[in-house]
Structure formats: C-alpha cells, structure tokens
Amino acid sequence: MAPRSGAVAPKSLPMAPRSSAVAPNVLLLFFFLGRHGAQISAGIASLWGPQGLGYDFWAEKILKNPDFNVLVMGTMAPRSGAVAPKSLPMAPRTCILLFQVWQFRRLILETLHVDLHDELDFVGELARLNSKNYQIWHHRRWVAEKLGTNATSKELEFTEKIFSEDAKNYHAWSHRQWVLQALGGWEDELAYCYKLLQDDIFNNSAWNQRNQIGSLAAFLFIIRYFVVTRSPVLGGLEAMRDSEVAYAVNAILAKPENESPWRYLRGLFKDDMQSLVNDPRIASVCLDVLLNKRDCVHALNMVLDLLCHGYEPSKTLENAIDTLCLDSGVSDSGLTDRVCSVLQVVDPMRANYWKWRKSMVPVRAVQGSNGKESAG
C-alpha cells in the first residue's frame, strides 16, 4: 500500500512476504508506537540496523509527513481527519496483525526502557474506546506486571472508570481480579462491592424501568463471592459467613423478587447444607416473604431445599404455606408435596421442573412432614 503522495514502501521491508501489504503493517505499527515518536524510531533503527529501510523510511515517510496520520483498516487517513485513536476499528480481520504489532511494541518498550507509567496512560486511552478488545487488556496486564505493586492503585482506579460505563465488562472484571491476586489491593474491595450492590439492589429504579432487575446484581454477587472467598485479609468463607448471611437477608427483604441474593445465600453454605438448615435466619426470611404474600417463588424454593435436608418447620411457616395452598387450589397431604404443587401454580414456566422436584423429594422429607402433621 502506498501513501497518496506516491511514495511506495520498499520491497526489502522485513517481516512480510512479497505479496503482503507491507506499508499497512509498518504504519499500523507506528500508530501503536504513538507518543514516543522519534525515540522509538531511533530504537527501530538500532534493532534493524543502519542500512536499508531503518531510520530514513520511518522518520521521513511517516513521522515527518504532514499529509498522513495513521492507518485505519488498511488505508491511510488524512491528518485533518483527526482519526487517531478513535477510528481504529479492532476488526477481526486485523486481529493477527494487531497481535504482531502489540508483541513488537513490547519488544521496543523493553529495548528503550520507556517509562511504563506513560504506557499505562496510552493503553488506557485505547481501552476506554475499545474496552472489549482482549489484546488491549492483555497488553495492559503485561505493563502492570512489569510495574508490579506500583501499578496496583492505578489499575483498580482504571477498572472502576470502565465499570462506571459498563458494569458488566468481563475484560475489566477479569483484569481487576488478576490485579488483586497478583499485585494486591484487597483492603477496600469488599466495600467497593458493597457500594456497587447498594446502587443496584437498594436503589435500582433505573433497572426496574428497563425490566432488567437483578441482571446486574447477579453478576455483582458473583464478584462479591469471589472477594469473600479469595481475599487474604478477610479470613475466608467461614470467617465471613455470619456477616454475609446478614447482608444477603437484608438484600432479600429489600427485593424478594430478585433471585441473586437468594442464590448468594445458598452459595454461602456450599457443601454444608446442614448449616443452612440450622441457621434460623434462613427460615425466618422465607416466612417474612410468604406472610407478606410478595413474590414467593424464591422463598418457596428455599423452603423446599430446607425440607429436603431435614428441616422441621414451625407452625407459623406451615400456616403460611397452607394459606398459599388455599389460594392456589392445592390439596396435597405432605407439606413438601404441597410446596412443590404451589410452585407449579405460581411458577408455570417451570411447572415441569417442580413436578420433577416433587417426584424426587427424599422419602424422609415426606415422612417427616406427614408425621408432624399426624402428631398435631
């Protein structure tokens, strides 16, 4: 490819077959070399030697040419268009080329011993414009790893800026989790998760208007679980369980129709269902939701899990379920069966699932509920 002025890239350019578009490789590379300008061009000359292409081609044809700026999708963009860096499309057909460019950029950065704090700023500009391009995040991780703990606070702040625009950006969350595990910064992470969840669960009118209640909360609860279970400063799940159960219960009472805190509550008792059964707060929050006759699917589902693991319900909880049975026209004998039947009515989309759950109820759960009723 040739610039509009007619200058053609030399055929002796390394790194490319004769039939390939040589100039686009070179020019796109220079876009990524960006702000280091003449210093990097000198570095390229030292890497490739003083002969042939080297310094003259880069400096005269690209750096000093007022007519052109950067390569955009294989074409030269006029400097007057002010296209850099917004117009770089990161399209699939440029992925292999971009990978080579990033790799070469890292070689030059190491060779010239460039200040990598400046590099973080440069990559940040690109990431904010192309926040879901994995090669940008890979390069940023490389830079942060080189800087070590000196980059911790800057990386956490950067990801927070990304989340303010896209709270479910997978690349940003993956990068943040890597930073926490590799560079530290756990101290305020639980408080940060708390803030995000407060905004979504306890003040989520915007989500209600968009009929997306809980979609972000589900993601944020996963992140919170990651922090609780992985943070070296919190003591692990066992140490945090009591306070996290209290947090989940409050979130449920605020929005019982949001499935996320219910699932989080179960996750806190992973591989320890007996502790779930024995914690009085679990049955209590279910009872509160059922008594208020609010959206009861998740509460009934939790009650079903409790009953299947040997929970002996209080008379108040039984009465609340019986009231729902009357409203739903259910007349099964066992309490566990009645819960499943009510769920088939109030959650018709999953009626077959609840029918299957009913068929899989442990014998001891059925016998326990029937026996208690007979004794009464």
N, C-alpha and C positions, 0 to 999 in steps of 0.2 A: 504494500500500500504506500502511496506517495502523498506528501503534503500538496496542497493546492498550488504551491509555488513551483511545482515541477521537480523538486528535489527528490531523488529516489534513494531509498536506503541501500547501502552497499550489499552486494551479494555475499560478501565474506562474513556477514554477521554470524557470530557463533550461536549455538543453542537452537538453531532452526534448520529444518530441511529446505532445500532449494525451492520447493513448491509452496511452502507455507507463507503466511502473511507475516513477514519479518517486522515491518515497521509497527504494526499494532502491538506486537509483543514488547517492543522497545518502548513505545510511547505509553502504553498502559502501565508498564513498569515504572516509568517516570512519574506518572500520576501518583502512584503509591509511595515513591521516594519523596514526594511532597516537599515539605518545608525545609529540608536540609540542603536543597539547592546545589550550589557549586561544591560544597564539601563532599557530597555524595558522588557527584560527577567525577571528582578527583579520585574518590575511592574506587569507582568503577574502572577508571584508567589504571590504577595501581593493580587491580585484580586481573584485568585483561591485557595489561602490558601497554607500552607507549606506542606500539606500531598499529597501523591499520585503523580500525573503527575508533577505538578508545575515546580519548577526551574530545577530539575535534568534532566527531559526529554528534555526541551528546550535547556539548556546550553550544556549538554553533547552530545546529539544525533544530534543537529543541529548546534549550534554556534561553537562548538569545533571539529566538524567532518571535517577533511580535504578532504574527498572524495566527498563531495557533496556541491552544492551551493544553487540552488533554484528549485522550482517546475515549470515545463513547460508542460502545457497541461496534468497534472495528472501523470507526470513521473519525476524522479529525474535526474537533469542534472549535469554531472561531472564539478567540479570546473575548470578543464583545458579548458572547452569549452568556458569560458568567455561569458556566455549567458545572464547574468543579466545586465541591464534590457531589452535589445533589443529583446530577444526571447519571452517575454511574449506576447501571441497572442491576448488576449482580445476577444476570440471567443465567439459566442452566448451561447454555452453550459456551459461556465464558468460564465455567467453574474450574475446568482443568487448567486453563491459562491463569486464572486468578490464584489457584493453589501454587503454581510455579512462581508467580510474582511474589506472593507472600513469603515463600520459602527463600527466595533470593533477597528480599528485603531484610529478612532476619540475618542472613549472612553478612550483608552490608552493615547493618546496625552493630553487629558484634565486631566486625573488622575495624570500624571507625570509632568504636567506643562512644556512641552517641548517648546523650542523656536520655534515659528511658522514661523519665517523668514527662518529657515533652512528647515522647512516643505515645504514652497513655492518652494525652490530650488529643493527639491526632487521630488515634483509633476511636476515641470517644465521639469525635465529630462524625466519623463514618457509621459507628454503631447506632447513634441516635437517628440517622437517616435510613439505615438498613439493619434494624435491630434484630432481624430474624435470619441473618446470614451467618451460618455457623463458622465460616472461615475467619470472619472478623473476630468472633468470640474466641476462637482457637488462638489467634494471634495475640489477643489481649491477655489470655491466660499465660501465654509464653512470656510476655513482657512482665506481667505481675509476678510470675515465678522468679524471673531474673532479679526483680527488685526486692523480693522477699517481704518481710513484715513491714517494710517502709511503704508498701502499697496497700496495706490492709484497709485503712480507713477510707482511702480514696476509692477503692473498689466497692466497698459497701455503700458509700455515698452515690457512686455512679449507678449501681443497680437500683437504688431507691428512685433515682430520677427516671429510669426506664419504667419502673413499676407505676410511677405516677401517670404514665401514659398508657401502659399496657400491663395490668397487674398479673396477668397470666402468661407473661412472656417466658416460655420454657427455657430459652437460652440464658436469659438473665438469671432465672432461679437456679439453673444448673451451675452457672458461674459463681453465684453467691454461695451456694453450698460448697463448692470447691474451695473458695476463699476461706470460709470458716474452718474447714477441715485441714487445709494446707497452711494457712497463714494466721489463723486465729481470729479473734474479734467476737467471740461468743457472748461476752458480758451483757450486752444490751439486746441480744437477738430475740429473746422471749418477749421483752417489752415491745419490740418492733412488730412481732407477730400479733401481739395483743392489740396494738393500735390498728393494724390492718383489719383484724376481725371485728373490732369495735365499729369501724367505719362501715363494714359490710353487713353485720348481723344486727347491730343495735341502732343503726341509722341508715337503713338501706331502702329508703323510699324510691331512689332512682332505679334500683333493681326491680322493685315492685312494678314500677311503671313500664318496665321493659319485659315483664313476665320472665325474669331470669333469676328469681330469688334462689339463693343457695348455690348457683353455679360457680360463683367466685368463692363463696365460703367453703365449698368442698375442697377446692384447691388450697386455700389458706390453712385449713385444718390439717391437710397433709403436711404442709410446711411446718406447722406448729408441732406436729408429732415428730417430725424429723429433728427439730431443735430439742424437744424434751428427751428424746431417746439417744441423741448423739452428743449433746453438749457436755464437755468435760467439767463444766463449772456448776451444773445443776444436780449432779448425782445420779442421773439415770431415771428410768420409769418408776421404779419402786419408791424412790425418794420424792418424786413429783406427783405420784398418783392422787393423793388426797386433795391437793390444791387444784389439780387439773379436773378431777371429778366435779368439784365445786364450780369451776369455771364452765364446764360443759352443761351442768344442770341449769345455771343461770342463763346460758345461751338458749337452751331448750325452752325455758319458761318465757323468754322474750319472743321466740319464733318457733313454736312447736311444730309448725308445718315444714320447717327447714330440716331436711334429713341429715345434713352434715354434722351437727353436734351429736345427734343420736349415734351416728357411725363412729364418731370420735370417742364417744363414751364407751362403746364396745371395744374399740381398739386399745383403750387404757387397761383393759382386762384380758388382753390377748394371752391365750394359753393358761388362763386362770379364771375359768368361768365360775368356780365356787366362790371366789372373792366378789364377783359381780352379784351373785345371788345373795351373799351375806351382807352387802353394803345396803343399809336401809334407805339411802338417798335415791337408789335406782327405782325401787318400787314406789317411793314417795312421789317422785316427779311424774311417773306414769299415772298415778292416782290423781294428781293435780290436773293433768291434762284431760283425763277421762271425765272427771267431775265437772269440769267446765265445758265439756262437750265440744271442745275445739277439734281441729283436725287430729283424728285419733289413730291414724294408720300406724305411725311410727311408735306410738305408745303401746298399742296392742301388739305390735311385732316384738317389742321389748318384753312385754308381759309373757308372750308366748315362749320366748327364749328362757325367761326365768322359770316358767312352769316346767319346761322340758328338762331343766337341770335341777329339779327337785325343790323349787321354791314353794313354800306353804303360804298362800296369800291370806291377807287379813280379811275379815268380814266386810269391811268397808270397800276394799278393792273388788271383792266378789259382787257386792251390791251394785257397784258402778258398772261392772261388766254385764250383770243381769239387766240393768236399765237399757244398755245398748242392745242387748238381745231382744227386748220387747220392741224397741224402735225399729229393729231390723227384721223382725219376724222369725227369729232363730229360737229353736226349742230343743237343742241337743242336751243330752244328760250330763256329760262330763264338762267341767269348766274349761279344760284345754280344747276340747272339741268345739265348745261354744265360741271361744276366742277365734278359732280358725274359721268358723262359719260366719261370724260377724265381719271378719276381714274379707271374706269372699263378697260380702254385700257392699262394704264401704270402699273397697278397692277392686272394682270389677275388672280393671285392666289386667290384674294379676290373679284373677279368680282361680284359674287352673293351678297356679303356683300354691295358693293357700289350700286348695283341695289336696294337692300332693303333700304339703306340710302336715295336713290333718291325718293323712294315711301313714305318715312317718313318725307320728308322735310316739315317744317311748311308752311302753306299757306301764312303767312305774308312774309316769306323769298322769295317765288316765286313771290308774288305780288310786293314786293319791288324791286327786280331785274328787272322785266318786266316793272314796272312803270318808273324806272330810265332810262331804255333804250328807252322807248317810248318818254320820255321827251327830251332825247338827240336828 
